[in-house]
């Protein structure tokens, strides 16, 4: 497989739903844990980076054995940084050639769909 990592961004603040990332979903106690469980079925947990400014969120990642990325708190404040700055502020710390962005708040993509997407990316971008 190519040098792929998956970033799972999770911030404490939510502009519409309080504590959104901690809401229960599926067979997991929280959306964060649901997303990590999905991705651990697809890729080595060490290649999954849970990125957050929040210590509680990062502690949830430990249960799955994923890599933890302590995000600059300024990058988690709505309207403080442009979204492009948030992305570059996170991925500059991720030591892989290819990075997928898998948000916690889009929980309905299945592990099979992640596999298909990662394979298509390899075929069309890495090898194409």
N, C-alpha and C positions, 0 to 999 in steps of 0.2 A: 504494500500500500504506500501511497505517496505520503509526504510529511504533512499530515492533516491534524489540526487541533480544532476543538469546538469551544467557543466562548459562550458561556451562559451568563448574561448580565442580569443582575438583580439589585434593585435599590430599595431602600426602606420607604422612601416617600412615594406616594401615589397621588396624582392630581385628581383622580375620580373615585377610586375605591380604597379606603383605608386598609392597610395591611394586606393588600391584594396577593402578594407572593406567599403569604402564610395561610391563605384559604385552603381548606381541604379539597382534594380533587382525586377522583378515581379511587384506587386502593392505597393512596398515600396520604399522609397527614397534611401535606401542603403542596402547592403548585411547584415550588422549587424542587421538592423531593420527587414529584411526578416526572418533571423534566429530566432530572438526573437519572432516575431509574430507566426512563426511555433510552437515553443516550448511552448508558452503560451496557445496554443490550447490543449496541452497534459498534462502539469504539472503546479502546482501552481507557479506563477511567483516568489514567495519568495524562491523557491527551484532552481531557475535558477540564476547562478552567471556569470555575464559578467565580465571577467577578462581582465584588460588592464592597461597599464602604461599611457594611454592617457586620459586626462580630457574630451576632446570632445567626444571620444568613450563612456566613462562612462556616460556622460550626455544623450546620446541617450538611454541608458538603463533605465534611470529614467522614460521616457515616457511609458515604459511597466511595471513599478513597479517591476522590477527584482532586485535581490540583486547585489550589486556592489563590486567587488574585485579590490582594487588598487594594481596592480602587481608591484613588485620590478622592476624598470626600467632596471636593468642589465639583467633581464630574458627576455627582449624584443629585445635585440641586437643580430643580427644574428652572430653566431659563438662565442659569448661571453660565453654562457653557453650551456652545452650539453642538448639535448632535455629531457633526463630523469631528469635533474636538474630543467628544466622549469616546468615539470609536478609536481614533488615533491614540488617545491617552491610555486606552486599554491594550490595544494590540501591539504597541511598541514593547510591551513587557512579555509578550507571548513568543517563545523561541521556536516557532515553526514556520515553514514556508507558506503554508496554505491554512487559512482560518475561516471556519464557518461560524456564523452568529446565530445562536438558537435561543430565542427569548422564552422566558418562563411563562409569559402571559399568552402564548399561543400553544396551548397544550394538546391540540387535536392531531398534530402530525404524528403518524405512527413510526415505530422503529423501522419498519419495512420501507416507508417513504424516505426516511433519512438515508437508509442504505442506497436506495435508488438514486437519490440526489447526489450523494457522495460519489457513486460510481459514474453517473453522468458527467459530473464535474471532472473526474479523472479522465474519462474518455474524451470529452470535448475541449477541456482547457489544458490539463496537464500533458496529455498525449497528443492533443489536436492542435 
